[in-house]
Amino acid sequence: MESIVITGAGTGLGKELALLYAQKGYEIILVGRRKEPLQCVQQQIESCKGKAVAFPLDITNYEQVHQTAEALCHTYNITMLINNAGIGHFGPLEQMTEQHIHEMIDTNVKGTIYMTKAFLPYFKTLPEANIMNIISTAGLRGKVNESVYVASKFAVRGFSESLVKELAETNVAVTAVYMGGMNTPFWDDSNHIQDRSRLRSPKQVAETIINEYKRQAEIIVE
């Protein structure tokens, strides 16, 4: 059975991607900071006769990421990595604290790079492997009161586009996903979105991503 590693898998889009890919017969390796949400998703998948395992992990910790990746690659038939974990703080730049800036750069940029770097050597040994980076439309254009968040997403866009070129002659496909805002817990601690009811559900976005995915360089879900 093929396995998929999904970061930020305890809530929102990561959770919905996990549930849908499990329905398609993949074993899901659920990665995230908090154990409890991951276990809830694992139980949902198993209640539908699917297979999943929860792995709490701080993706901003370089050594922990590499140790976990090595252990997973020795145990599971992993053919896909979905870098979905992300964090956002919103407001005028002068209101951004040093901690806000570090959290967004560390999770959104470094976490994506660390995870990709850790799994890439193993992926190159497979007949076919896939890396999907969930970026959002913040990686396509600037937005008011999102300067640092957008900067982090533009960084992941550049990383993804460069990897597409770097790995063009290999068996590893890299796909960047750009989608608009979703009605998820991502916004729970923010008043940046006044009317969340106008946003798409994460399930709708996950369905679109999976339906459109054909190992292409990018998917845009407006």
Long-range contacts (C-beta under 8 A, 24 or more apart in sequence): 1-25, 1-26, 1-27, 1-51, 1-77, 2-26, 2-27, 2-77, 2-78, 2-79, 2-80, 3-27, 3-28, 3-29, 3-76, 3-77, 3-78, 3-79, 3-80, 4-28, 4-29, 4-78, 4-79, 4-80, 4-81, 4-82, 5-29, 5-31, 5-72, 5-78, 5-80, 5-81, 5-82, 5-115, 5-119, 6-30, 6-31, 6-82, 6-84, 7-31, 7-32, 7-57, 7-59, 7-82, 7-83, 7-84, 7-85, 7-111, 7-115, 8-32, 8-84, 8-85, 8-86, 9-38, 9-41, 9-84, 10-34, 10-36, 10-37, 10-38, 10-40, 10-41, 11-37, 11-184, 11-185, 12-182, 12-184, 12-185, 12-186, 12-202, 13-84, 13-134, 13-179, 13-182, 13-184, 13-202, 13-205, 13-206, 14-82, 14-84, 14-85, 14-134, 15-41, 15-202, 16-202, 16-203, 16-205, 16-206, 16-207, 17-82, 17-84, 17-206, 17-209, 17-210, 18-45, 18-52, 19-44, 19-45, 19-206, 20-203, 20-206, 20-207, 20-210, 21-210, 22-48, 22-50, 22-51, 22-52, 23-48, 23-50, 24-210, 26-80, 27-51, 27-52, 27-53, 27-76, 27-77, 28-52, 28-53, 29-53, 29-55, 29-72, 29-76, 29-78, 30-54, 30-55, 31-55, 31-56, 31-57, 31-59, 31-85, 32-56, 32-57, 32-85, 33-57, 33-58, 59-85, 59-107, 59-111, 59-112, 59-114, 59-115, 60-106, 60-107, 60-110, 60-111, 60-114, 62-110, 62-114, 65-111, 65-114, 65-115, 65-118, 66-114, 66-118, 68-118, 69-115, 69-118, 69-119, 69-122, 70-118, 73-119, 73-122, 78-119, 78-122, 79-126, 79-128, 79-129, 79-130, 80-129, 80-130, 80-131, 80-132, 81-115, 81-116, 81-119, 81-123, 81-130, 81-131, 81-132, 82-132, 82-134, 83-111, 83-112, 83-115, 83-116, 83-131, 83-132, 83-133, 83-134, 83-156, 84-134, 85-111, 85-112, 86-134, 86-136, 86-186, 88-146, 88-149, 88-186, 88-190, 89-148, 89-149, 89-190, 90-145, 90-146, 90-149, 90-190, 90-192, 91-145, 91-192, 92-145, 93-147, 93-148, 96-147, 96-148, 100-148, 101-148, 104-148, 104-149, 104-152, 105-148, 105-152, 105-155, 108-149, 108-152, 108-153, 108-155, 108-156, 109-152, 109-155, 109-156, 109-159, 112-156, 112-159, 113-159, 116-159, 116-163, 120-172, 123-171, 123-172, 124-170, 124-171, 124-172, 126-171, 127-171, 128-171, 128-173, 129-171, 129-172, 129-173, 130-172, 130-173, 130-174, 130-175, 130-215, 131-163, 131-172, 131-173, 131-174, 131-175, 132-174, 132-175, 132-177, 132-209, 132-213, 133-159, 133-160, 133-174, 133-175, 133-176, 133-177, 134-177, 134-179, 135-160, 135-176, 135-177, 135-178, 136-178, 136-179, 136-180, 136-181, 137-178, 137-179, 137-180, 137-220, 137-222, 139-176, 139-178, 140-178, 140-220, 145-192, 146-192, 160-218, 161-217, 164-217, 173-215, 174-217, 175-213, 175-215, 175-216, 175-217, 175-218, 175-219, 176-217, 176-218, 176-219, 177-209, 177-218, 177-219, 177-221, 178-218, 178-219, 178-220, 178-221, 179-205, 179-208, 179-209, 179-220, 179-221, 179-222, 180-221, 180-222
